[in-house]
Amino acid sequence: MSGRMGPLGFAGAQPNLRNTCVGWVERREAQHRPHDLLWGLTPDTLPADAPTWAHQIAQAGLPVVVRRTAPEAGRIPVGLRGATRAERLAAWLVPAAVVQQRAPENLRITTGCRDLPVFDTLARVQTLLDDLNLPWGPTGAAGYELASGWPALHAGSDLDLLIRCTAPLPRDQARALLASLQGQALCRLDILLETPLGGVALADWAGDAPRVLLKTTAGPQLVSDPWPEARAA
């Protein structure tokens, strides 16, 4: 990717990310970040009280998603998703068991995607997001279906997106970005800005509240600035 400024004017504030590759890229990373998808969970590693649907997911070899929680030595916090919103289960995965990993920025729509508003929206916003010169990608049900082929979406699904934003994003530019994306959307958008300290909703940062909810590994926190360390540097 080039280092040119995006149309919203803040891509140049992320110099360490200008050469980040996106697309369908197979890779293994030492660090497993929230929203990454991992393959390798087997039924025998599930909690003793795991429900039947969770065993079926593990048996089918479907991926699990890295959870945002306090880390434990030698174990990755992951979550399983079933066919309904109520079917969610927290589990742990040892790093040695991981056989494949895909981050959100490694996922893009393909010609084989189902005809759904979420995928239509993803196609419409892709160029706008690429122009930011920041790593981004789909998470949630859209990311899961793109990565695994498992039909996690339905006609009323939201499009969950993640944008990795290591440098401060001015709030007026956050408002412009949100308005541009919503202007192209055919479904509800849920966009997360991933900062060095955690994740903050773009809609919250684009709002007027003096403090916003930052999702961290230590739990949610109300903060006035999601990038304090970057501003202090």
C-alpha positions in Angstrom: 0.0 0.0 0.0 1.2 3.5 -0.7 1.7 6.2 1.9 -0.5 8.7 0.3 -3.1 10.6 2.3 -6.6 9.3 2.2 -9.5 11.6 1.3 -10.3 12.1 4.9 -6.8 13.3 5.6 -5.5 11.2 8.5 -3.9 8.1 6.9 -0.5 9.9 7.0 -0.7 9.9 10.8 -0.2 6.1 10.8 3.3 5.8 9.4 4.0 2.4 10.8 1.0 0.9 9.0 1.5 2.2 5.5 3.0 -1.1 4.2 0.5 -3.4 5.9 -0.8 -6.0 3.4 -4.5 -6.8 3.1 -6.4 -9.5 1.1 -6.5 -13.2 1.5 -3.2 -13.8 3.1 -2.3 -17.0 5.0 0.0 -16.2 7.9 1.0 -17.2 11.4 1.5 -14.5 14.0 3.2 -14.7 17.4 0.4 -12.5 18.8 -3.2 -13.5 18.7 -5.3 -10.3 18.8 -9.0 -9.8 19.6 -11.3 -10.7 16.6 -8.6 -12.9 15.0 -10.0 -16.3 13.9 -8.1 -19.4 14.9 -8.5 -23.0 13.8 -7.4 -25.9 16.0 -9.9 -26.3 18.8 -10.9 -29.9 19.3 -13.9 -31.3 21.3 -11.6 -32.8 24.0 -10.4 -29.3 24.9 -13.9 -27.9 25.5 -15.1 -27.1 29.1 -16.6 -30.1 30.8 -20.1 -28.5 30.7 -19.9 -27.5 27.1 -23.3 -27.8 25.3 -23.9 -30.2 22.4 -23.8 -27.4 19.8 -20.3 -26.4 20.9 -19.1 -30.0 20.5 -20.6 -30.0 17.0 -18.7 -26.8 16.1 -15.4 -28.2 17.3 -16.0 -31.5 15.6 -16.7 -29.7 12.3 -13.3 -27.9 12.6 -14.8 -24.4 12.5 -12.8 -21.5 13.7 -13.0 -19.8 17.1 -12.6 -16.0 17.7 -10.0 -14.5 20.0 -11.7 -12.8 23.0 -10.7 -9.6 24.6 -9.9 -10.5 28.1 -7.1 -10.7 30.6 -4.5 -13.1 29.2 -3.3 -16.3 30.9 0.1 -17.8 30.4 0.1 -20.4 27.7 -3.6 -20.1 26.8 -5.4 -18.0 24.3 -8.9 -16.8 25.2 -11.4 -17.8 22.5 -15.1 -17.9 21.9 -17.3 -20.3 20.0 -20.3 -19.2 18.1 -23.3 -21.4 17.2 -26.3 -21.0 14.9 -28.1 -18.4 17.1 -27.0 -15.3 19.1 -27.7 -17.3 22.3 -25.1 -19.9 21.3 -21.9 -18.4 22.5 -19.3 -20.2 24.7 -16.0 -19.0 26.2 -13.1 -21.4 26.0 -9.3 -21.5 25.9 -6.8 -22.7 23.2 -3.1 -23.4 23.6 -0.9 -21.7 21.0 0.6 -25.0 19.9 -2.9 -26.2 18.8 -3.4 -23.3 16.4 -3.2 -24.7 12.8 -4.4 -21.6 11.0 -5.0 -17.9 11.8 -6.8 -15.2 9.9 -7.0 -11.6 11.0 -9.9 -9.3 10.0 -7.7 -7.4 7.5 -7.0 -10.7 5.7 -10.7 -11.1 4.7 -12.4 -9.7 1.7 -15.6 -10.5 -0.3 -15.3 -13.1 -3.1 -17.4 -13.9 -6.1 -18.9 -16.8 -4.2 -20.4 -14.7 -1.4 -24.1 -15.0 -0.8 -26.5 -12.3 -2.0 -27.0 -10.4 1.3 -27.1 -6.7 2.3 -24.0 -7.2 4.4 -21.9 -8.3 1.5 -23.4 -5.7 -0.8 -22.5 -3.1 1.8 -19.0 -4.5 2.2 -18.4 -4.2 -1.5 -19.7 -0.6 -1.5 -17.5 0.6 1.3 -14.3 -1.3 0.4 -12.7 1.4 -1.7 -13.5 4.1 0.9 -11.9 2.0 3.6 -8.9 1.1 1.4 -8.3 4.8 0.9 -7.7 5.3 4.6 -4.4 3.5 4.3 -5.2 1.7 7.6 -5.6 -2.0 8.1 -9.3 -2.9 8.2 -11.5 -5.8 7.8 -14.9 -7.5 8.6 -15.5 -9.1 12.0 -18.5 -10.7 13.6 -20.8 -12.9 11.4 -19.5 -11.4 8.2 -15.9 -12.1 9.0 -16.8 -15.6 10.2 -18.6 -16.5 7.1 -15.9 -15.2 4.8 -13.2 -17.1 6.6 -15.0 -20.4 7.1 -17.8 -20.6 4.6 -20.2 -21.3 7.4 -23.5 -19.4 6.9 -23.4 -17.1 9.9 -25.3 -14.2 8.3 -29.0 -13.5 7.6 -30.8 -10.8 5.7 -31.0 -8.6 8.8 -27.5 -8.9 10.0 -25.3 -5.9 10.8 -21.9 -5.4 9.2 -19.2 -5.4 11.8 -15.9 -3.8 10.8 -12.6 -3.2 12.5 -10.1 -0.4 11.7 -6.7 -0.5 13.2 -5.9 3.0 14.3 -2.6 3.4 16.2 -2.4 7.2 16.0 -5.1 9.6 17.3 -8.1 10.1 15.0 -9.5 13.7 15.4 -13.2 13.5 16.3 -14.2 15.7 13.4 -12.6 13.3 11.0 -14.3 10.4 12.8 -17.6 12.1 12.1 -16.7 12.5 8.4 -15.7 8.9 8.1 -18.8 7.6 9.8 -21.1 9.8 7.6 -19.3 8.6 4.4 -19.6 4.9 5.4 -23.2 5.2 6.5 -24.0 6.9 3.2 -23.0 3.7 1.4 -24.5 1.2 3.8 -27.4 -1.0 3.0 -27.4 -2.5 6.5 -26.6 -1.3 10.0 -22.8 -0.7 10.6 -21.0 -1.5 13.8 -17.4 -0.1 13.4 -14.7 -0.5 15.9 -11.5 1.6 16.1 -8.8 -0.7 17.4 -6.3 1.5 19.4 -3.2 0.4 21.2 -5.2 0.3 24.4 -8.3 -1.3 23.2 -11.4 -0.9 21.0 -13.7 2.1 20.8 -16.8 2.4 18.7 -16.5 4.8 15.8 -20.0 6.0 16.4 -19.1 6.8 20.0 -15.9 8.7 19.1 -17.8 10.5 16.4 -20.4 11.7 19.0 -20.3 14.6 21.4 -19.9 12.8 24.8 -16.8 13.9 26.6 -15.9 10.3 27.5 -16.3 7.1 25.5 -16.3 3.4 26.3 -13.0 1.7 25.6 -13.0 -2.1 25.5 -9.7 -3.3 27.1 -8.4 -6.7 28.2 -9.0 -5.5 31.8 -12.7 -4.7 31.0 -14.6 -1.7 29.7 -13.4 1.8 30.8 -14.7 5.3 30.3 -12.0 7.5 28.8 -11.7 10.9 27.4 -8.8 9.9 25.1 -8.4 6.4 23.6 -4.8 7.3 22.5 -3.1 8.8 25.6 0.2 7.1 25.0 0.4 8.2 21.4 -0.2 11.8 22.3 2.4 11.7 25.1 5.1 10.2 22.7 
